[in-house]
């Protein structure tokens, strides 16, 4: 949402839109953000539709192909992420979770 507001303000400042258009865009962006936040807090249905659970990319030590496909992460990319986190092989990883911020959390086997 921040990018939408910033884009509207930027366009107003560089002359693509009028300053009034930039202000209207920013106000509309803040309004949509606030309304969606209230809807998420008040409605379990809206929460289920708009917020997804963090998918398991590795479950019980095994890659989950459907989750990798939905996340657009290839198996070589997942191996690279694991190596960066100190795991030499995916077999050392018990669980890998794709967080909502795009980062992957890896939990090793005990």
C-alpha positions as CSV (number, residue, x, y, z in Angstrom):
1,X,0.0,0.0,0.0
2,X,2.9,2.3,0.8
3,X,4.1,2.0,-2.8
4,X,0.7,3.1,-4.2
5,X,0.7,6.1,-2.0
6,X,4.3,7.0,-2.8
7,X,3.6,6.6,-6.5
8,X,0.6,9.0,-6.4
9,X,2.5,11.6,-4.5
10,X,5.6,11.3,-6.8
11,X,3.4,11.7,-9.9
12,X,1.9,14.9,-8.3
13,X,5.3,16.3,-7.5
14,X,6.9,15.7,-10.9
15,X,3.9,17.0,-12.8
16,X,2.3,13.9,-14.2
17,X,-0.8,14.6,-12.2
18,X,-1.9,17.7,-10.4
19,X,-1.0,18.2,-6.7
20,X,-4.8,17.7,-6.0
21,X,-4.7,14.4,-7.8
22,X,-1.7,13.3,-5.7
23,X,-3.4,14.3,-2.5
24,X,-6.6,12.4,-3.6
25,X,-4.5,9.3,-4.4
26,X,-2.8,9.4,-1.1
27,X,-6.0,9.9,0.9
28,X,-7.7,7.1,-1.1
29,X,-4.7,4.8,-0.4
30,X,-4.8,5.6,3.4
31,X,-8.6,5.0,3.4
32,X,-8.3,1.6,1.7
33,X,-5.5,0.6,4.0
34,X,-7.5,1.6,7.1
35,X,-10.7,-0.1,5.9
36,X,-8.9,-3.4,5.0
37,X,-7.2,-3.3,8.4
38,X,-10.5,-3.0,10.2
39,X,-12.1,-5.7,8.1
40,X,-9.2,-8.0,8.9
41,X,-9.6,-7.4,12.6
42,X,-13.4,-7.8,12.7
43,X,-14.1,-10.6,10.3
44,X,-12.7,-14.1,10.4
45,X,-13.9,-14.7,6.8
46,X,-12.0,-11.7,5.5
47,X,-8.9,-13.0,7.4
48,X,-9.1,-16.4,5.8
49,X,-9.6,-14.9,2.3
50,X,-6.9,-12.2,2.5
51,X,-4.3,-13.9,4.7
52,X,-2.8,-17.2,3.9
53,X,-0.8,-19.5,6.1
54,X,2.9,-19.7,5.6
55,X,3.4,-22.7,3.3
56,X,5.7,-25.5,4.3
57,X,8.4,-25.9,1.6
58,X,10.0,-28.8,3.4
59,X,7.8,-31.0,5.6
60,X,9.4,-33.8,7.7
61,X,12.6,-33.5,5.8
62,X,11.0,-33.8,2.3
63,X,10.5,-31.0,-0.2
64,X,6.8,-30.3,-1.0
65,X,6.7,-29.9,-4.8
66,X,3.3,-28.2,-4.9
67,X,4.3,-25.6,-2.3
68,X,7.6,-24.9,-4.2
69,X,5.6,-24.5,-7.4
70,X,3.2,-22.1,-5.9
71,X,6.0,-20.1,-4.3
72,X,8.0,-20.1,-7.6
73,X,11.0,-21.6,-5.9
74,X,13.0,-24.3,-7.7
75,X,14.7,-27.2,-5.9
76,X,18.1,-25.8,-6.8
77,X,17.1,-22.4,-5.3
78,X,15.9,-24.2,-2.1
79,X,19.2,-26.0,-1.9
80,X,21.0,-22.7,-2.2
81,X,18.9,-21.1,0.5
82,X,19.7,-24.1,2.8
83,X,23.5,-23.8,2.1
84,X,23.3,-20.1,2.9
85,X,21.8,-20.9,6.2
86,X,24.5,-23.5,7.0
87,X,22.8,-26.7,5.9
88,X,25.0,-28.8,3.5
89,X,22.1,-30.9,2.3
90,X,18.3,-30.6,2.3
91,X,18.2,-33.9,4.3
92,X,19.5,-31.9,7.3
93,X,16.4,-29.7,7.2
94,X,13.3,-30.9,9.1
95,X,11.0,-28.0,8.1
96,X,11.3,-25.0,5.8
97,X,8.6,-22.3,6.0
98,X,8.0,-19.5,3.5
99,X,7.2,-16.4,5.6
100,X,4.9,-13.7,4.4
101,X,7.9,-11.3,4.0
102,X,9.4,-13.7,1.4
103,X,12.1,-15.0,3.7
104,X,12.5,-18.8,4.2
105,X,12.9,-20.1,7.8
106,X,14.7,-23.4,8.0
107,X,14.6,-25.7,11.1
108,X,17.1,-28.4,11.4
109,X,16.6,-32.0,12.5
110,X,17.1,-32.5,16.2
